[in-house]
Amino acid sequence: LINSAFYMVSPPQTTSSKQKRKVVPPLEAYLRHLLIDRLANDDKTISFVSKQLQRLPWSDPTKECGALVCKYMLKACRKGRYEAVGAVASVAAALKRAKPEISTRLIDGVLEELQWTMEHPNFRDQQRTIACARLLGELHVASLVPASLIIEQLYHFVNFGHEIPLAL
């Protein structure tokens, strides 16, 4: 009884009960800090983040900066704050001239995620889908996405999973 009370207050040290922390490379940790923790919807922060992203080692093919930046931009919209969606679109617009691959990868990632969530509907993914749809709208406001793509995506939302007669 005394041993049980002692172990309740001070459990024994075991290595198996401790969770192992995921080791993230420094570049990914910095991108996570910039795009998820630091990014806010004001001009000063957006300018700072876009300048810091331009300073990344883009010429090094082993780093794959374009893919990592887009990954963390989408993650900032999914798992970050809902208010950060407009800031992510503003950063993508600021990077368009210097790094055009960012806007292309981001638009492609958003459209792929919207298509996947329509094909695999799940209740827990509804907020994520709304954030992606808002990001698509914010990218349109930032002039990165043409209006024809927005109309095509809305048409796809409405008609997905329905038979359309050939006579129409």
C-alpha positions in Angstrom: 0.0 0.0 0.0 2.8 2.4 0.8 4.7 1.4 -2.3 1.6 2.0 -4.4 1.1 5.5 -2.9 4.8 6.3 -3.4 4.7 5.3 -7.1 1.6 7.3 -7.7 3.4 10.4 -6.4 6.8 9.7 -8.0 6.5 7.2 -10.9 9.6 5.3 -11.8 11.8 6.6 -14.7 11.4 4.5 -17.8 12.6 5.2 -21.3 9.7 3.5 -23.0 7.0 5.9 -21.6 8.7 9.0 -22.9 7.6 10.1 -26.3 10.3 10.5 -28.8 10.4 14.0 -30.4 10.4 14.1 -34.1 13.8 15.5 -35.3 13.1 18.2 -37.9 15.9 19.6 -40.1 16.7 23.3 -39.3 15.3 24.6 -42.6 11.9 23.0 -41.9 11.9 24.2 -38.4 12.6 27.7 -39.6 9.8 27.5 -42.2 7.4 26.3 -39.5 8.4 29.2 -37.3 8.0 31.7 -40.1 4.7 30.5 -41.7 2.9 29.0 -38.7 4.1 30.8 -35.6 5.2 34.2 -36.9 2.9 35.0 -39.8 0.2 37.5 -39.1 -2.2 39.4 -41.3 -0.4 42.8 -41.2 1.8 44.4 -43.8 5.0 44.5 -41.7 4.9 40.7 -40.9 4.0 39.8 -44.5 6.9 41.8 -45.8 9.3 40.3 -43.3 8.3 36.7 -44.0 8.4 37.1 -47.8 12.0 38.7 -47.5 13.1 35.8 -45.3 11.7 33.2 -47.7 13.6 34.8 -50.6 16.8 34.4 -48.7 16.4 30.6 -48.5 18.9 28.4 -50.5 16.8 28.1 -53.6 19.7 27.2 -55.8 20.5 24.1 -53.8 18.5 21.2 -55.4 18.9 18.9 -52.3 16.9 21.3 -50.1 13.8 21.5 -52.3 12.8 24.8 -50.9 9.8 25.3 -53.2 8.2 22.1 -52.1 8.9 22.8 -48.4 7.6 26.4 -48.6 4.3 25.2 -50.2 4.0 22.4 -47.7 4.2 24.7 -44.7 2.0 27.3 -46.4 -0.7 24.7 -46.7 0.0 23.5 -43.2 -0.4 27.0 -41.9 -3.8 27.2 -43.5 -4.9 23.7 -42.2 -3.5 23.6 -38.8 -2.7 27.2 -38.1 -5.1 30.1 -37.4 -7.9 30.8 -39.8 -6.9 34.4 -40.0 -3.5 33.4 -41.4 -5.1 32.3 -44.7 -5.1 35.8 -46.1 -1.6 36.3 -45.0 -0.4 33.1 -46.7 -2.0 34.4 -50.0 -0.3 37.8 -49.5 3.1 36.1 -49.0 2.5 34.0 -52.1 1.6 37.1 -54.1 4.8 38.9 -52.8 6.9 35.9 -53.9 5.3 35.6 -57.3 7.8 37.8 -59.1 10.9 36.3 -57.5 9.8 32.7 -57.2 6.9 31.9 -59.6 7.0 28.2 -58.7 5.6 29.0 -55.3 2.3 30.3 -56.6 2.0 27.4 -59.1 2.7 24.7 -56.4 0.4 26.4 -53.9 -2.6 26.6 -56.4 -1.9 23.0 -57.4 -1.8 21.8 -53.8 -5.0 23.6 -52.9 -6.9 22.2 -55.9 -5.6 18.7 -55.2 -6.7 18.9 -51.6 -10.2 20.2 -52.5 -10.5 17.3 -55.0 -9.4 14.8 -52.5 -11.8 16.0 -49.8 -14.7 15.8 -52.3 -13.7 12.2 -53.3 -13.2 11.1 -49.7 -15.8 13.0 -47.6 -15.1 12.9 -43.9 -16.7 14.9 -41.1 -13.4 15.8 -39.4 -12.1 17.4 -42.6 -14.8 20.0 -43.1 -12.9 22.8 -41.4 -9.8 22.0 -43.4 -11.9 22.1 -46.6 -13.3 25.4 -45.7 -9.8 26.8 -45.1 -8.6 25.5 -48.5 -11.6 27.0 -50.3 -10.9 30.3 -48.5 -7.3 30.1 -49.5 -8.4 29.6 -53.1 -10.5 32.7 -52.8 -7.7 34.7 -51.2 -5.4 33.6 -54.0 -8.0 35.0 -56.5 -8.1 38.3 -54.6 -4.3 38.4 -54.8 -4.5 37.9 -58.6 -2.8 34.6 -58.6 -5.8 32.6 -59.7 -7.9 33.5 -62.7 -11.7 33.9 -62.4 -12.3 31.0 -64.8 -10.6 28.6 -62.4 -12.8 29.8 -59.6 -16.0 29.3 -61.7 -14.8 25.9 -62.8 -14.1 24.9 -59.2 -17.5 26.1 -58.1 -19.1 24.2 -61.0 -17.2 21.1 -59.9 -18.4 21.5 -56.3 -22.0 21.7 -57.4 -22.0 18.9 -59.9 -19.6 16.4 -58.2 -21.2 13.0 -57.8 -24.2 13.7 -60.0 -25.0 12.3 -63.4 -25.4 15.0 -66.0 -27.5 14.0 -68.9 -25.9 14.3 -72.3 -28.9 16.1 -73.7 -27.9 19.1 -71.6 
